[in-house]
Amino acid sequence: MDDRQNGQRSEQNDQRQGDENGTRRRFTAGQKVAILKEHLVEKVPISQVCQKHGLNPTAFYRWQKELFENGTAAFEGRSSKTDGRARQMEERVEKLTAKLARKDEVIAEVMEEAMRVKKSLGEI
């Protein structure tokens, strides 16, 4: 059997629900994680998990392999989101600081002008 046929067969295994019609079922990423969690966290035997969900054990093992190979992305995503949020906050602080400095300059100019006017009117 060539790789292409093997790939098609494994995809069918992912999608098979196990009913008498042989209809396919596509599992969402969330469903796959929940199914893997049953075994990895709750310690349910793989055979029971696969039977419960109408899943071929080969598909289960492939999902598990993908999870472990791509698991670092879950943590990298958090740090990049956190970094991005921190960067946004820093930019906002810089903009607000510049805006406040400009307001201080305007207030100083207005006060200076007010003092000149008072002096010219003899109020000071």
DOVEXDO-456319 format. One line per field, with one value per atom (N, C-alpha, C, O): residue in three letters; x, y, z; residue number from 1. Coordinates in nm, 3 decimals, padded with zeros to 5 digits. Example, Ala and Ser with C-alpha at 12.3 -4.5 7.8 and 13.67 -1.06 7.14 Angstrom:
// DOVEXDO-456319
residu = c(Ala|Ala|Ala|Ala|Ser|Ser|Ser|Ser)
X = c(01.319|01.230|01.320|01.424|01.285|01.367|01.290|01.341)
Y = c(-00.569|-00.450|-00.330|-00.332|-00.225|-00.106|00.003|00.114)
Z = c(00.780|00.780|00.780|00.846|00.708|00.714|00.787|00.804)
num = c(1|1|1|1|2|2|2|2)
//
This chain:
// DOVEXDO-456319
residu = c(Met|Met|Met|Met|Asp|Asp|Asp|Asp|Asp|Asp|Asp|Asp|Arg|Arg|Arg|Arg|Gln|Gln|Gln|Gln|Asn|Asn|Asn|Asn|Gly|Gly|Gly|Gly|Gln|Gln|Gln|Gln|Arg|Arg|Arg|Arg|Ser|Ser|Ser|Ser|Glu|Glu|Glu|Glu|Gln|Gln|Gln|Gln|Asn|Asn|Asn|Asn|Asp|Asp|Asp|Asp|Gln|Gln|Gln|Gln|Arg|Arg|Arg|Arg|Gln|Gln|Gln|Gln|Gly|Gly|Gly|Gly|Asp|Asp|Asp|Asp|Glu|Glu|Glu|Glu|Asn|Asn|Asn|Asn|Gly|Gly|Gly|Gly|Thr|Thr|Thr|Thr|Arg|Arg|Arg|Arg|Arg|Arg|Arg|Arg|Arg|Arg|Arg|Arg|Phe|Phe|Phe|Phe|Thr|Thr|Thr|Thr|Ala|Ala|Ala|Ala|Gly|Gly|Gly|Gly|Gln|Gln|Gln|Gln|Lys|Lys|Lys|Lys|Val|Val|Val|Val|Ala|Ala|Ala|Ala|Ile|Ile|Ile|Ile|Leu|Leu|Leu|Leu|Lys|Lys|Lys|Lys|Glu|Glu|Glu|Glu|His|His|His|His|Leu|Leu|Leu|Leu|Val|Val|Val|Val|Glu|Glu|Glu|Glu|Lys|Lys|Lys|Lys|Val|Val|Val|Val|Pro|Pro|Pro|Pro|Ile|Ile|Ile|Ile|Ser|Ser|Ser|Ser|Gln|Gln|Gln|Gln|Val|Val|Val|Val|Cys|Cys|Cys|Cys|Gln|Gln|Gln|Gln|Lys|Lys|Lys|Lys|His|His|His|His|Gly|Gly|Gly|Gly|Leu|Leu|Leu|Leu|Asn|Asn|Asn|Asn|Pro|Pro|Pro|Pro|Thr|Thr|Thr|Thr|Ala|Ala|Ala|Ala|Phe|Phe|Phe|Phe|Tyr|Tyr|Tyr|Tyr|Arg|Arg|Arg|Arg|Trp|Trp|Trp|Trp|Gln|Gln|Gln|Gln|Lys|Lys|Lys|Lys|Glu|Glu|Glu|Glu|Leu|Leu|Leu|Leu|Phe|Phe|Phe|Phe|Glu|Glu|Glu|Glu|Asn|Asn|Asn|Asn|Gly|Gly|Gly|Gly|Thr|Thr|Thr|Thr|Ala|Ala|Ala|Ala|Ala|Ala|Ala|Ala|Phe|Phe|Phe|Phe|Glu|Glu|Glu|Glu|Gly|Gly|Gly|Gly|Arg|Arg|Arg|Arg|Ser|Ser|Ser|Ser|Ser|Ser|Ser|Ser|Lys|Lys|Lys|Lys|Thr|Thr|Thr|Thr|Asp|Asp|Asp|Asp|Gly|Gly|Gly|Gly|Arg|Arg|Arg|Arg|Ala|Ala|Ala|Ala|Arg|Arg|Arg|Arg|Gln|Gln|Gln|Gln|Met|Met|Met|Met|Glu|Glu|Glu|Glu|Glu|Glu|Glu|Glu|Arg|Arg|Arg|Arg|Val|Val|Val|Val|Glu|Glu|Glu|Glu|Lys|Lys|Lys|Lys|Leu|Leu|Leu|Leu|Thr|Thr|Thr|Thr|Ala|Ala|Ala|Ala|Lys|Lys|Lys|Lys|Leu|Leu|Leu|Leu|Ala|Ala|Ala|Ala|Arg|Arg|Arg|Arg|Lys|Lys|Lys|Lys|Asp|Asp|Asp|Asp|Glu|Glu|Glu|Glu|Val|Val|Val|Val|Ile|Ile|Ile|Ile|Ala|Ala|Ala|Ala|Glu|Glu|Glu|Glu|Val|Val|Val|Val|Met|Met|Met|Met|Glu|Glu|Glu|Glu|Glu|Glu|Glu|Glu|Ala|Ala|Ala|Ala|Met|Met|Met|Met|Arg|Arg|Arg|Arg|Val|Val|Val|Val|Lys|Lys|Lys|Lys|Lys|Lys|Lys|Lys|Ser|Ser|Ser|Ser|Leu|Leu|Leu|Leu|Gly|Gly|Gly|Gly|Glu|Glu|Glu|Glu|Ile|Ile|Ile|Ile)
X = c(00.085|00.000|00.090|00.184|00.063|00.147|00.105|00.000|00.188|00.165|00.033|-00.035|-00.002|-00.125|-00.246|-00.335|-00.250|-00.361|-00.362|-00.468|-00.245|-00.234|-00.287|-00.359|-00.253|-00.301|-00.452|-00.518|-00.507|-00.651|-00.720|-00.823|-00.664|-00.724|-00.720|-00.817|-00.607|-00.598|-00.694|-00.748|-00.715|-00.811|-00.951|-01.030|-00.982|-01.112|-01.128|-01.236|-01.020|-01.026|-01.057|-01.129|-01.002|-01.029|-01.177|-01.233|-01.239|-01.373|-01.482|-01.599|-01.450|-01.550|-01.617|-01.551|-01.748|-01.823|-01.847|-01.860|-01.855|-01.874|-02.018|-02.052|-02.104|-02.241|-02.254|-02.160|-02.370|-02.389|-02.389|-02.365|-02.413|-02.411|-02.270|-02.251|-02.173|-02.037|-02.017|-01.926|-02.103|-02.089|-01.962|-01.915|-01.908|-01.786|-01.820|-01.922|-01.731|-01.747|-01.614|-01.510|-01.618|-01.497|-01.495|-01.591|-01.388|-01.372|-01.306|-01.209|-01.359|-01.298|-01.171|-01.148|-01.091|-00.969|-01.004|-00.936|-01.109|-01.152|-01.196|-01.167|-01.267|-01.310|-01.190|-01.186|-01.092|-00.972|-00.899|-00.856|-00.886|-00.818|-00.896|-00.836|-01.027|-01.110|-01.095|-01.088|-01.091|-01.075|-00.938|-00.928|-00.834|-00.699|-00.691|-00.624|-00.759|-00.758|-00.817|-00.771|-00.920|-00.980|-00.874|-00.875|-00.784|-00.679|-00.565|-00.523|-00.516|-00.395|-00.418|-00.331|-00.533|-00.559|-00.645|-00.615|-00.751|-00.845|-00.806|-00.870|-00.700|-00.644|-00.740|-00.731|-00.832|-00.922|-00.840|-00.770|-00.847|-00.771|-00.806|-00.921|-00.706|-00.724|-00.834|-00.914|-00.838|-00.941|-01.081|-01.170|-01.103|-01.235|-01.266|-01.378|-01.166|-01.185|-01.223|-01.317|-01.149|-01.174|-01.310|-01.382|-01.346|-01.476|-01.589|-01.688|-01.574|-01.674|-01.701|-01.815|-01.595|-01.607|-01.609|-01.611|-01.609|-01.610|-01.486|-01.493|-01.372|-01.246|-01.148|-01.140|-01.075|-00.973|-00.852|-00.812|-00.794|-00.678|-00.562|-00.487|-00.547|-00.440|-00.458|-00.362|-00.582|-00.611|-00.580|-00.525|-00.617|-00.589|-00.440|-00.398|-00.359|-00.214|-00.156|-00.062|-00.213|-00.168|-00.200|-00.117|-00.320|-00.357|-00.263|-00.219|-00.233|-00.145|-00.006|00.055|00.043|00.173|00.171|00.265|00.066|00.053|00.048|00.108|-00.024|-00.034|00.104|00.138|00.181|00.313|00.411|00.496|00.399|00.490|00.458|00.549|00.331|00.291|00.252|00.200|00.276|00.234|00.301|00.242|00.422|00.492|00.420|00.432|00.345|00.273|00.172|00.146|00.115|00.019|00.083|00.021|00.208|00.276|00.339|00.345|00.385|00.441|00.333|00.357|00.214|00.102|00.071|00.041|00.077|00.050|00.154|00.120|00.280|00.384|00.379|00.401|00.350|00.343|00.221|00.226|00.110|-00.008|00.022|-00.014|00.087|00.123|00.220|00.206|00.320|00.417|00.348|00.377|00.257|00.184|00.100|00.095|00.034|-00.048|00.040|00.005|00.153|00.245|00.297|00.308|00.329|00.378|00.271|00.302|00.146|00.037|00.023|00.003|00.032|00.019|00.135|00.114|00.255|00.371|00.353|00.384|00.305|00.282|00.177|00.190|00.073|-00.033|00.021|-00.010|00.103|00.163|00.249|00.245|00.328|00.413|00.328|00.361|00.220|00.134|00.069|00.063|00.021|-00.043|00.057|00.024|00.178|00.282|00.314|00.328|00.325|00.352|00.237|00.259|00.114|-00.003|-00.005|-00.035|00.027|00.031|00.141|00.121|00.256|00.366|00.323|00.352|00.254|00.205|00.106|00.110|00.017|-00.080|-00.008|-00.046|00.095|00.174|00.237|00.240|00.287|00.347|00.243|00.270|00.124|00.017|-00.024|-00.042|-00.039|-00.076|00.031|-00.002|00.157|00.265|00.259|00.277|00.233|00.222|00.104|00.116|-00.010|-00.129|-00.104|-00.141|-00.042|-00.013|00.085|00.070|00.182|00.279|00.209|00.235|00.120|00.044|-00.047|-00.060|-00.109|-00.196|-00.117|-00.166|00.003|00.088|00.126|00.128|00.156|00.189|00.071|00.088|-00.048|-00.167|-00.192|-00.222|-00.180|-00.200|-00.099|-00.132|00.025|00.130|00.099|00.114|00.054|00.025|-00.096|-00.106|-00.186|-00.304|-00.274|-00.354|-00.160|-00.120|-00.181|-00.185|-00.227|-00.287|-00.180|-00.208|-00.061|00.045|00.149|00.248)
Y = c(-00.117|00.000|00.123|00.131|00.221|00.340|00.441|00.426|00.544|00.643|00.718|00.750|00.745|00.819|00.740|00.795|00.612|00.528|00.519|00.523|00.506|00.498|00.626|00.620|00.742|00.870|00.882|00.933|00.835|00.842|00.751|00.787|00.635|00.540|00.595|00.581|00.659|00.713|00.830|00.850|00.909|01.019|00.964|01.019|00.856|00.793|00.742|00.749|00.692|00.643|00.757|00.738|00.876|00.994|01.029|01.074|01.008|01.059|00.956|00.994|00.833|00.729|00.735|00.742|00.732|00.738|00.599|00.581|00.502|00.366|00.321|00.215|00.397|00.350|00.259|00.243|00.198|00.100|00.162|00.091|00.290|00.357|00.387|00.416|00.379|00.411|00.559|00.597|00.642|00.786|00.837|00.782|00.943|01.000|01.109|01.177|01.124|01.231|01.303|01.240|01.433|01.512|01.562|01.624|01.534|01.580|01.718|01.739|01.808|01.940|01.928|01.826|02.032|02.032|02.016|01.944|02.082|02.071|01.931|01.882|01.866|01.729|01.636|01.547|01.656|01.572|01.586|01.486|01.709|01.732|01.666|01.605|01.678|01.616|01.464|01.401|01.406|01.261|01.219|01.122|01.290|01.258|01.276|01.199|01.377|01.405|01.290|01.259|01.226|01.112|01.007|00.951|00.983|00.883|00.942|00.881|01.058|01.113|01.163|01.148|01.222|01.279|01.187|01.161|01.138|01.056|00.909|00.829|00.872|00.737|00.629|00.513|00.669|00.571|00.497|00.561|00.364|00.289|00.334|00.367|00.333|00.378|00.299|00.355|00.169|00.086|00.134|00.137|00.171|00.219|00.357|00.383|00.443|00.577|00.564|00.628|00.482|00.466|00.403|00.444|00.306|00.240|00.340|00.345|00.416|00.513|00.615|00.655|00.658|00.764|00.711|00.790|00.578|00.520|00.558|00.592|00.551|00.599|00.484|00.397|00.483|00.382|00.417|00.533|00.321|00.350|00.415|00.494|00.383|00.444|00.596|00.671|00.639|00.782|00.844|00.954|00.773|00.822|00.845|00.951|00.747|00.760|00.872|00.940|00.892|01.000|01.135|01.226|01.149|01.274|01.300|01.412|01.193|01.207|01.253|01.339|01.196|01.234|01.382|01.456|01.424|01.564|01.657|01.764|01.616|01.698|01.720|01.833|01.614|01.627|01.702|01.776|01.684|01.753|01.903|01.984|01.938|02.078|02.143|02.254|02.076|02.126|02.256|02.336|02.278|02.402|02.525|02.633|02.509|02.622|02.679|02.800|02.595|02.644|02.742|02.842|02.716|02.804|02.923|03.032|02.902|03.013|03.114|03.234|03.065|03.153|03.244|03.362|03.192|03.273|03.382|03.498|03.345|03.445|03.553|03.670|03.514|03.616|03.705|03.824|03.647|03.729|03.823|03.941|03.770|03.852|03.960|04.076|03.923|04.021|04.129|04.248|04.089|04.183|04.278|04.398|04.225|04.308|04.405|04.522|04.356|04.443|04.554|04.669|04.519|04.618|04.724|04.843|04.681|04.776|04.870|04.991|04.814|04.896|04.995|05.111|04.951|05.042|05.156|05.271|05.124|05.228|05.326|05.447|05.275|05.362|05.454|05.572|05.398|05.480|05.590|05.704|05.555|05.655|05.766|05.884|05.730|05.830|05.920|06.042|05.859|05.937|06.029|06.142|05.980|06.062|06.182|06.294|06.160|06.270|06.370|06.491|06.318|06.405|06.490|06.609|06.428|06.501|06.608|06.718|06.574|06.672|06.791|06.906|06.764|06.873|06.961|07.084|06.898|06.976|07.063|07.178|07.009|07.087|07.208|07.317|07.190|07.300|07.408|07.527|07.365|07.459|07.536|07.657|07.466|07.533|07.635|07.747|07.599|07.692|07.816|07.927|07.798|07.910|08.000|08.122|07.940|08.016|08.094|08.211|08.031|08.099|08.215|08.321|08.193|08.298|08.418|08.532|08.391|08.498|08.567|08.689|08.492|08.552|08.643|08.749|08.605|08.688|08.818|08.924|08.810|08.930|09.026|09.147|08.972|09.056|09.124|09.243|09.048|09.106|09.216|09.320|09.193|09.294|09.419|09.531|09.399|09.514|09.593|09.714|09.527|09.595|09.651|09.725|09.614|09.664|09.587|09.637|09.469|09.389|09.321|09.273|09.317|09.249|09.351|09.316)
Z = c(00.000|00.000|00.000|00.079|-00.088|-00.094|00.013|00.077|00.031|00.137|00.118|00.215|-00.007|-00.034|00.013|00.078|-00.019|00.026|00.178|00.240|00.236|00.382|00.445|00.545|00.388|00.439|00.428|00.519|00.314|00.297|00.397|00.454|00.418|00.511|00.654|00.729|00.691|00.827|00.845|00.954|00.739|00.748|00.768|00.845|00.699|00.716|00.859|00.916|00.916|01.053|01.149|01.247|01.123|01.208|01.205|01.305|01.090|01.068|01.093|01.103|01.104|01.117|01.252|01.355|01.252|01.376|01.430|01.551|01.345|01.390|01.383|01.436|01.319|01.307|01.186|01.108|01.172|01.065|00.927|00.829|00.915|00.785|00.736|00.618|00.825|00.787|00.758|00.685|00.816|00.794|00.860|00.960|00.803|00.858|00.956|00.946|01.051|01.147|01.159|01.178|01.148|01.167|01.310|01.357|01.378|01.516|01.513|01.441|01.591|01.602|01.686|01.751|01.683|01.764|01.912|01.984|01.956|02.095|02.131|02.240|02.039|02.063|02.071|02.156|01.983|01.985|02.118|02.176|02.165|02.293|02.406|02.494|02.404|02.508|02.507|02.613|02.388|02.377|02.429|02.504|02.390|02.439|02.591|02.659|02.642|02.785|02.865|02.975|02.809|02.878|02.913|03.022|02.820|02.845|02.927|03.026|02.889|02.951|03.093|03.178|03.119|03.251|03.337|03.453|03.277|03.353|03.355|03.423|03.282|03.281|03.230|03.270|03.142|03.080|02.974|02.896|02.969|02.869|02.727|02.697|02.641|02.503|02.434|02.359|02.458|02.393|02.430|02.345|02.555|02.598|02.538|02.496|02.535|02.478|02.331|02.285|02.258|02.115|02.089|01.997|02.169|02.152|02.183|02.110|02.287|02.327|02.217|02.194|02.148|02.047|01.904|01.809|01.887|01.753|01.675|01.557|01.742|01.686|01.671|01.758|01.562|01.541|01.628|01.630|01.699|01.784|01.708|01.766|01.581|01.502|01.496|01.507|01.479|01.476|01.613|01.621|01.719|01.854|01.872|01.920|01.834|01.850|01.763|01.803|01.644|01.558|01.621|01.619|01.677|01.745|01.863|01.885|01.937|02.053|02.008|02.071|01.899|01.846|01.805|01.836|01.735|01.692|01.813|01.811|01.916|02.036|02.098|02.134|02.110|02.172|02.082|02.131|01.951|01.859|01.853|01.834|01.868|01.853|01.986|01.987|02.095|02.225|02.265|02.338|02.219|02.256|02.202|02.258|02.094|02.035|02.134|02.134|02.219|02.317|02.412|02.451|02.451|02.545|02.474|02.530|02.352|02.276|02.243|02.243|02.215|02.185|02.301|02.281|02.421|02.539|02.555|02.579|02.541|02.562|02.454|02.482|02.331|02.226|02.245|02.217|02.293|02.321|02.437|02.433|02.538|02.653|02.612|02.652|02.531|02.482|02.400|02.415|02.315|02.231|02.315|02.288|02.415|02.504|02.582|02.597|02.632|02.706|02.616|02.658|02.492|02.396|02.371|02.364|02.356|02.335|02.454|02.438|02.572|02.693|02.703|02.741|02.671|02.675|02.575|02.606|02.456|02.355|02.403|02.383|02.467|02.518|02.627|02.630|02.716|02.822|02.761|02.806|02.659|02.594|02.532|02.546|02.463|02.400|02.505|02.489|02.613|02.717|02.789|02.826|02.807|02.869|02.780|02.830|02.650|02.556|02.556|02.551|02.561|02.562|02.690|02.685|02.802|02.929|02.928|02.978|02.872|02.863|02.778|02.812|02.668|02.581|02.656|02.645|02.734|02.812|02.914|02.935|02.977|03.073|03.005|03.062|02.883|02.808|02.778|02.790|02.737|02.704|02.829|02.824|02.941|03.067|03.105|03.146|03.091|03.123|03.034|03.082|02.905|02.813|02.849|02.849|02.881|02.917|03.046|03.056|03.144|03.271|03.249|03.309|03.165|03.133|03.070|03.106|02.977|02.910|03.011|03.008|03.098|03.199|03.291|03.329|03.329|03.414|03.342|03.404|03.211|03.133|03.128|03.143|03.107|03.099|03.234|03.238|03.342|03.476|03.505|03.563|03.464|03.485|03.405|03.454|03.280|03.195|03.247|03.224|03.315|03.372|03.511|03.568|03.563|03.693|03.808|03.921|03.783|03.890|03.974|04.083|03.926|04.000|04.042|04.106)
num = c(1|1|1|1|2|2|2|2|3|3|3|3|4|4|4|4|5|5|5|5|6|6|6|6|7|7|7|7|8|8|8|8|9|9|9|9|10|10|10|10|11|11|11|11|12|12|12|12|13|13|13|13|14|14|14|14|15|15|15|15|16|16|16|16|17|17|17|17|18|18|18|18|19|19|19|19|20|20|20|20|21|21|21|21|22|22|22|22|23|23|23|23|24|24|24|24|25|25|25|25|26|26|26|26|27|27|27|27|28|28|28|28|29|29|29|29|30|30|30|30|31|31|31|31|32|32|32|32|33|33|33|33|34|34|34|34|35|35|35|35|36|36|36|36|37|37|37|37|38|38|38|38|39|39|39|39|40|40|40|40|41|41|41|41|42|42|42|42|43|43|43|43|44|44|44|44|45|45|45|45|46|46|46|46|47|47|47|47|48|48|48|48|49|49|49|49|50|50|50|50|51|51|51|51|52|52|52|52|53|53|53|53|54|54|54|54|55|55|55|55|56|56|56|56|57|57|57|57|58|58|58|58|59|59|59|59|60|60|60|60|61|61|61|61|62|62|62|62|63|63|63|63|64|64|64|64|65|65|65|65|66|66|66|66|67|67|67|67|68|68|68|68|69|69|69|69|70|70|70|70|71|71|71|71|72|72|72|72|73|73|73|73|74|74|74|74|75|75|75|75|76|76|76|76|77|77|77|77|78|78|78|78|79|79|79|79|80|80|80|80|81|81|81|81|82|82|82|82|83|83|83|83|84|84|84|84|85|85|85|85|86|86|86|86|87|87|87|87|88|88|88|88|89|89|89|89|90|90|90|90|91|91|91|91|92|92|92|92|93|93|93|93|94|94|94|94|95|95|95|95|96|96|96|96|97|97|97|97|98|98|98|98|99|99|99|99|100|100|100|100|101|101|101|101|102|102|102|102|103|103|103|103|104|104|104|104|105|105|105|105|106|106|106|106|107|107|107|107|108|108|108|108|109|109|109|109|110|110|110|110|111|111|111|111|112|112|112|112|113|113|113|113|114|114|114|114|115|115|115|115|116|116|116|116|117|117|117|117|118|118|118|118|119|119|119|119|120|120|120|120|121|121|121|121|122|122|122|122|123|123|123|123|124|124|124|124)
//
